[in-house]
Amino acid sequence: MKSFEKDRVAGYLKKYLRNFVFDEFSASYIERLGGADFLKGVMIPLSQEDYEAFCGGAGLAPERIAENMSYVMGGDPTFNYVPQYITYLNQFISEKAIEGILAKGRELVERERFEEAAICFRSVLLLKSDEKEAMYAYARVCRELYLTSDDPEYVGRFKAESIEYFELLTQLYPRDPEAYYYLGYGYLNLGLYLKTDLVWQEYLKLSKDDEDKKEIQERREQLKQPIEIETGINAVLSSRFEEAIKILEPYANPESRFKDWWPLSYYLGVSYSRKGENKLALAQLFKVLSLNPSHVETMIELANLYALEDDKENEMKYRKKAEIILANLKDDETAVQEKGEQK
């Protein structure tokens, strides 16, 4: 099962833990619980309101303590005391903990507070990694988050998280059609047309929703040409360049609706290059850069082509451009990591 050890999105969720203060259970309370020595020295999360009640001797309901612990767990699964929180919730709250956290997550979804809802569903998955509702709800809120953001890094991380959980759902609960429905759209968003079609075929076998089935059938019809293009791209990746050219060339003509899709030009250019059709390759690769000026792989392909023609000036020109873009990407990645650590 998936764990949160390599967490894609915690950097965006930890900010919600700033409102907590921490204090320990008293020795007398731990003794009253019985079998709770593992809580000695463990810092318990409290809101400001909780803290005032806690210090005033009023005490807190176990459900409130469970909610606070779950918030910390879901926001930062690597927090020092998460193992003790999980033991406490399993031992003293049991199924009530999961029911309560799920209810809180649903409430937050209704209020469109999706990041906080994600925290709730993540905490349930730490308690029970295959809990179906939590998996589905988490995948859905991650989807909502990436669909409503214009930050490419944020979108990429939550999209990957959403797709991974929809994939897990299809593996653990293969008779549930909804996961296939959304997984198909996730793959479509990534341009994985063959995978999209396969997933949606499964959805159509399982679903009883006539309206949604009609929608998916129409979508599959629209996928026929993109699937053929993807088949051609796969031929390039398998070094079947003649086959790739035969499939891809018709889609690059001026009448095609795909003529300005830069990946088509890139893979067609690579195929021409590998077959020694350098003039045709250059034309396609220049077209890629007119559509996507920062595409590093195209610059490297151009540099290699010019190297074959012993054109050192143009070779160095495109190698230098590629190096600059790769250096900038590395700097951006470092900045994102530092930003996540500061949150």
Secondary structure, DSSP 4 states (H G I P E B T S, - for coil): ---SSS-SSHHHHGGGGTT-EEEEPPHHHHHHHSS-GGGTTPEEEE-HHHHHHHHTT----HHHHHHHHHHHHHH-TTSTTHHHHHHHIIIIITHHHHHHHHHHHHHHHHTT-HHHHHHHHHHHHHH-TT-HHHHHHHHHHHHHHHHT---HHHHHHHHHHHHHHHHHHHHH-TT-HHHHHHHHHHHHHTT-HHHHHHHHHHHHHH---HHHHHHHHHHHHHTHHHHHHHHHHHHHHTT-HHHHHHHHGGGGSTT-TTTT-HHHHHHHHHHHHHTT-HHHHHHHHHHHHHH-TT-HHHHHHHHHHHHHTT-HHHHHHHHHHHHHHHHHHHHHHHHHHHHHHH-
